[in-house]
Amino acid sequence: MGQNDLMSNAEDVADQFLRVTKQYLPHVARLCLISTFLEDGIRMWFQWNEQRDYIEATWSCGYFLAACFVLLNLLGQLGGCVLILSRNFVQYACFALFGILSLQTIAYSILWDLKFLMRNLALGGGLLLLLAESRGEGKSMFAGVPSMGEHSPKQYMQLGGRVLLVLMFMTLLHFDPSFISILQNLVGTALIVLVAIGFKTKLAALTLVLWLFAVNVYFNAFWMVPAYKPMHDFLKYDFFQTMSVIGGLLLIVALGPGGVSMDEKKKLW
């Protein structure tokens, strides 16, 4: 009974948080979600020569094509972020950022690095949630798609987004025999499973937001490293990627898990 009371109290706290923040939480979630694309687009501007030279040397594609690649990344990411924040053509902006993410996965050889690949897939999950959130029932690019039973395509996008988002946490698990590491792995695994299956989703997602934010600030404090050191850019990249996943989780907190989830099924029991 005590355990049930504890869970009930935690859910009450989460519900109170949502009541207080419901007006601006989706806006904060969207800003966090696009933060890595915004930072990367700005970095393309300030590191134009370095990025162009890297692509030219890696792919032997010549000066012009390398410059086009950097320009596409710069305009695609900054333009997509502006559209998302202004709530204009959000669906097209999401697809543009999907394309940029896929292009970078190949161009920077992320496809062969499991950790970075899982993080990019998690970013894709966040974009999928944003795409689902922006999709109105009346006006949709899926208007001609037949309905799949009782669930709409939007709900399946929410399911896919939830499942992809949890890949970020798979990269944070440490296989260490220490008690703290084992406890962190067990609790973290339990929370990501709850988010993936959509059970106690808002509470689990909010807990993951707090945990991930604390881990991010502690381990990826790029502001503590001088800008001229390579580690500064590496930590900065990790920091904003993690903030984007936090944004995806905040969307789950704000909007719920969608129809394909145990929380929704419980309402029918």
TORNU-690714 format. One record per residue (C-alpha): x, y, z. Coordinates in steps of 0.2 Angstrom, whole numbers, plus 5000, padded with zeros to 4 digits. Each point is the difference from the previous one (the first is absolute). Layout:
REM TORNU-690714
+------+-------+------+
! east ! north !   up !
+------+-------+------+
!    X !     Y !    Z !
...
+------+-------+------+
END
This chain:
REM TORNU-690714
+------+-------+------+
! east ! north !   up !
+------+-------+------+
! 5000 !  5000 ! 5000 !
! 5014 !  5012 ! 5004 !
! 5008 !  4997 ! 4983 !
! 4983 !  5004 ! 4992 !
! 4999 !  5016 ! 5010 !
! 5017 !  5005 ! 4995 !
! 4996 !  4998 ! 4982 !
! 4983 !  5009 ! 5002 !
! 5009 !  5015 ! 5008 !
! 5013 !  5000 ! 4986 !
! 4987 !  5000 ! 4987 !
! 4991 !  5014 ! 5009 !
! 5016 !  5011 ! 5000 !
! 5002 !  4997 ! 4981 !
! 4982 !  5005 ! 4997 !
! 5002 !  5015 ! 5010 !
! 5016 !  5004 ! 4990 !
! 4990 !  4998 ! 4984 !
! 4986 !  5011 ! 5006 !
! 5012 !  5014 ! 5004 !
! 5011 !  4999 ! 4985 !
! 4987 !  4994 ! 4987 !
! 4999 !  5018 ! 4991 !
! 5019 !  5000 ! 4996 !
! 5007 !  4983 ! 5002 !
! 4997 !  4995 ! 4981 !
! 5009 !  5016 ! 4995 !
! 5015 !  4995 ! 5011 !
! 4999 !  4982 ! 4994 !
! 5001 !  5006 ! 4982 !
! 5015 !  5012 ! 5004 !
! 5009 !  4987 ! 5008 !
! 4997 !  4987 ! 4986 !
! 5007 !  5012 ! 4986 !
! 5014 !  5006 ! 5011 !
! 5013 !  4988 ! 4992 !
! 4995 !  5005 ! 4983 !
! 5001 !  5018 ! 5004 !
! 5017 !  4998 ! 5008 !
! 5006 !  4990 ! 4985 !
! 4994 !  5012 ! 4987 !
! 5009 !  5014 ! 5009 !
! 5016 !  4990 ! 5002 !
! 4999 !  4997 ! 4981 !
! 5001 !  5019 ! 4998 !
! 5014 !  5003 ! 5012 !
! 5010 !  4984 ! 4995 !
! 4996 !  5001 ! 4981 !
! 5018 !  4997 ! 4994 !
! 5003 !  4986 ! 5012 !
! 4984 !  4991 ! 4996 !
! 5003 !  5002 ! 4981 !
! 5018 !  4994 ! 5001 !
! 4995 !  4985 ! 5010 !
! 4986 !  4995 ! 4988 !
! 5012 !  5003 ! 4985 !
! 5014 !  4990 ! 5007 !
! 4988 !  4986 ! 5006 !
! 4990 !  4997 ! 4985 !
! 5012 !  5008 ! 4986 !
! 4985 !  5009 ! 4993 !
! 5009 !  5016 ! 4996 !
! 4998 !  5018 ! 5007 !
! 4983 !  5004 ! 4992 !
! 4991 !  4984 ! 5006 !
! 5007 !  5002 ! 5017 !
! 4995 !  5018 ! 5001 !
! 4982 !  4995 ! 4994 !
! 4999 !  4987 ! 5014 !
! 5005 !  5013 ! 5013 !
! 4988 !  5013 ! 4993 !
! 4986 !  4987 ! 4999 !
! 5003 !  4995 ! 5019 !
! 5000 !  5018 ! 5005 !
! 4985 !  5006 ! 4991 !
! 4990 !  4984 ! 5003 !
! 5003 !  5000 ! 5018 !
! 4997 !  5018 ! 5004 !
! 4986 !  5002 ! 4988 !
! 4991 !  4984 ! 5008 !
! 5003 !  5007 ! 5017 !
! 4992 !  5017 ! 4996 !
! 4985 !  4991 ! 4992 !
! 4997 !  4989 ! 5015 !
! 5002 !  5014 ! 5013 !
! 4988 !  5011 ! 4990 !
! 4988 !  4985 ! 4997 !
! 5000 !  5002 ! 4981 !
! 5001 !  4985 ! 4989 !
! 5006 !  4990 ! 5014 !
! 4997 !  4983 ! 4991 !
! 5011 !  5005 ! 4986 !
! 5013 !  5007 ! 5012 !
! 5000 !  4983 ! 5009 !
! 5003 !  4991 ! 4984 !
! 5014 !  5012 ! 4995 !
! 5009 !  4997 ! 5017 !
! 4997 !  4981 ! 4998 !
! 5009 !  5002 ! 4983 !
! 5015 !  5010 ! 5008 !
! 5001 !  4987 ! 5014 !
! 5001 !  4986 ! 4987 !
! 5013 !  5009 ! 4989 !
! 5011 !  5003 ! 5015 !
! 4999 !  4982 ! 5006 !
! 5008 !  4995 ! 4983 !
! 5011 !  5015 ! 4998 !
! 5008 !  4999 ! 5017 !
! 5001 !  4981 ! 5000 !
! 4988 !  4999 ! 5015 !
! 4992 !  4985 ! 4992 !
! 5015 !  4989 ! 5006 !
! 5001 !  5007 ! 5018 !
! 4986 !  4992 ! 5010 !
! 5000 !  5013 ! 5014 !
! 4998 !  5015 ! 4988 !
! 4988 !  4990 ! 4989 !
! 4988 !  4996 ! 5015 !
! 5001 !  5019 ! 5005 !
! 4995 !  5005 ! 4983 !
! 4986 !  4988 ! 4999 !
! 4994 !  5007 ! 5017 !
! 5000 !  5017 ! 4992 !
! 4990 !  4993 ! 4986 !
! 4988 !  4994 ! 5013 !
! 4998 !  5018 ! 5007 !
! 4997 !  5006 ! 4983 !
! 4987 !  4987 ! 4997 !
! 4991 !  5006 ! 5016 !
! 5001 !  5018 ! 4994 !
! 4992 !  4994 ! 4984 !
! 4986 !  4991 ! 5009 !
! 4997 !  5015 ! 5011 !
! 4999 !  5012 ! 4985 !
! 4988 !  4989 ! 4990 !
! 4983 !  5006 ! 5001 !
! 4985 !  4988 ! 4998 !
! 4992 !  5011 ! 4987 !
! 5015 !  5005 ! 4990 !
! 5013 !  4987 ! 4997 !
! 5011 !  4994 ! 4987 !
! 4994 !  4982 ! 5004 !
! 4982 !  5005 ! 4996 !
! 4999 !  4987 ! 4986 !
! 5007 !  4986 ! 5010 !
! 4988 !  4987 ! 5006 !
! 4997 !  4998 ! 5018 !
! 5009 !  4986 ! 5009 !
! 4986 !  4993 ! 5011 !
! 4996 !  5011 ! 5015 !
! 5017 !  5009 ! 5000 !
! 5005 !  5015 ! 4989 !
! 5017 !  5002 ! 4992 !
! 5004 !  5013 ! 5013 !
! 4999 !  4988 ! 5014 !
! 5012 !  4988 ! 4991 !
! 5012 !  5014 ! 4998 !
! 4999 !  5003 ! 5019 !
! 5003 !  4982 ! 5003 !
! 5015 !  5000 ! 4988 !
! 5007 !  5017 ! 5008 !
! 4999 !  4992 ! 5017 !
! 5009 !  4985 ! 4995 !
! 5014 !  5009 ! 4991 !
! 5002 !  5013 ! 5014 !
! 5005 !  4987 ! 5013 !
! 5015 !  4995 ! 4989 !
! 5009 !  5015 ! 5008 !
! 4999 !  4992 ! 5017 !
! 5008 !  4984 ! 4993 !
! 5016 !  5010 ! 4997 !
! 5000 !  5006 ! 5018 !
! 5000 !  4982 ! 5008 !
! 5016 !  4996 ! 5008 !
! 5005 !  4982 ! 5003 !
! 5009 !  5003 ! 5016 !
! 5000 !  4988 ! 5015 !
! 4998 !  5014 ! 5012 !
! 4983 !  5001 ! 5010 !
! 4996 !  5018 ! 4994 !
! 5003 !  4995 ! 4982 !
! 4989 !  4984 ! 5001 !
! 4986 !  5010 ! 5009 !
! 5001 !  5014 ! 4987 !
! 4999 !  4987 ! 4986 !
! 4985 !  4991 ! 5008 !
! 4990 !  5016 ! 5003 !
! 5004 !  5007 ! 4983 !
! 4996 !  4984 ! 4991 !
! 4983 !  4999 ! 5009 !
! 4996 !  5018 ! 4996 !
! 5004 !  4999 ! 4981 !
! 4990 !  4984 ! 4999 !
! 4985 !  5009 ! 5008 !
! 5002 !  5014 ! 4987 !
! 5001 !  4988 ! 4986 !
! 4985 !  4990 ! 5004 !
! 4990 !  5016 ! 5006 !
! 4997 !  4995 ! 5018 !
! 5000 !  5014 ! 5013 !
! 5007 !  5009 ! 4986 !
! 5000 !  5018 ! 5005 !
! 5007 !  4996 ! 5017 !
! 5014 !  4989 ! 4993 !
! 5004 !  5013 ! 4986 !
! 5001 !  5014 ! 5013 !
! 5011 !  4990 ! 5011 !
! 5011 !  4996 ! 4985 !
! 5001 !  5019 ! 4996 !
! 5006 !  5004 ! 5017 !
! 5013 !  4986 ! 5000 !
! 5006 !  5004 ! 4982 !
! 5001 !  5018 ! 5004 !
! 5011 !  4997 ! 5015 !
! 5011 !  4988 ! 4991 !
! 5002 !  5012 ! 4985 !
! 5005 !  5015 ! 5011 !
! 5012 !  4990 ! 5010 !
! 5009 !  4990 ! 4986 !
! 4998 !  5012 ! 4985 !
! 5005 !  5017 ! 5008 !
! 5008 !  5006 ! 4984 !
! 5001 !  5018 ! 5008 !
! 5013 !  4994 ! 5012 !
! 5012 !  4995 ! 4986 !
! 5009 !  5014 ! 4990 !
! 4993 !  5003 ! 4983 !
! 5016 !  4996 ! 4991 !
! 5001 !  4982 ! 5007 !
! 4992 !  4986 ! 4989 !
! 4991 !  4993 ! 5015 !
! 4990 !  5017 ! 5001 !
! 4991 !  4996 ! 4983 !
! 4998 !  4982 ! 5004 !
! 4991 !  5004 ! 5017 !
! 4990 !  5013 ! 4992 !
! 4994 !  4988 ! 4987 !
! 4995 !  4987 ! 5013 !
! 4992 !  5014 ! 5011 !
! 4988 !  5006 ! 4986 !
! 4996 !  4983 ! 4994 !
! 4995 !  4995 ! 5017 !
! 4989 !  5016 ! 5002 !
! 4991 !  4995 ! 4984 !
! 4996 !  4983 ! 5007 !
! 4994 !  5009 ! 5016 !
! 4989 !  5010 ! 4989 !
! 4992 !  4984 ! 4993 !
! 4997 !  4994 ! 5017 !
! 4992 !  5016 ! 5005 !
! 4988 !  4998 ! 4985 !
! 4995 !  4984 ! 5007 !
! 4997 !  5008 ! 5017 !
! 4990 !  5014 ! 4993 !
! 4990 !  4990 ! 4987 !
! 4999 !  4982 ! 5007 !
! 5006 !  4984 ! 4992 !
! 4986 !  4999 ! 4987 !
! 4987 !  4986 ! 4996 !
! 5012 !  4986 ! 4998 !
! 5005 !  4998 ! 5018 !
! 4996 !  4991 ! 5016 !
! 4993 !  5016 ! 5008 !
! 4987 !  5002 ! 4986 !
! 4996 !  4982 ! 5001 !
! 4997 !  5001 ! 5019 !
! 4986 !  5012 ! 4997 !
! 4990 !  4987 ! 4991 !
! 5003 !  4987 ! 5014 !
+------+-------+------+
END
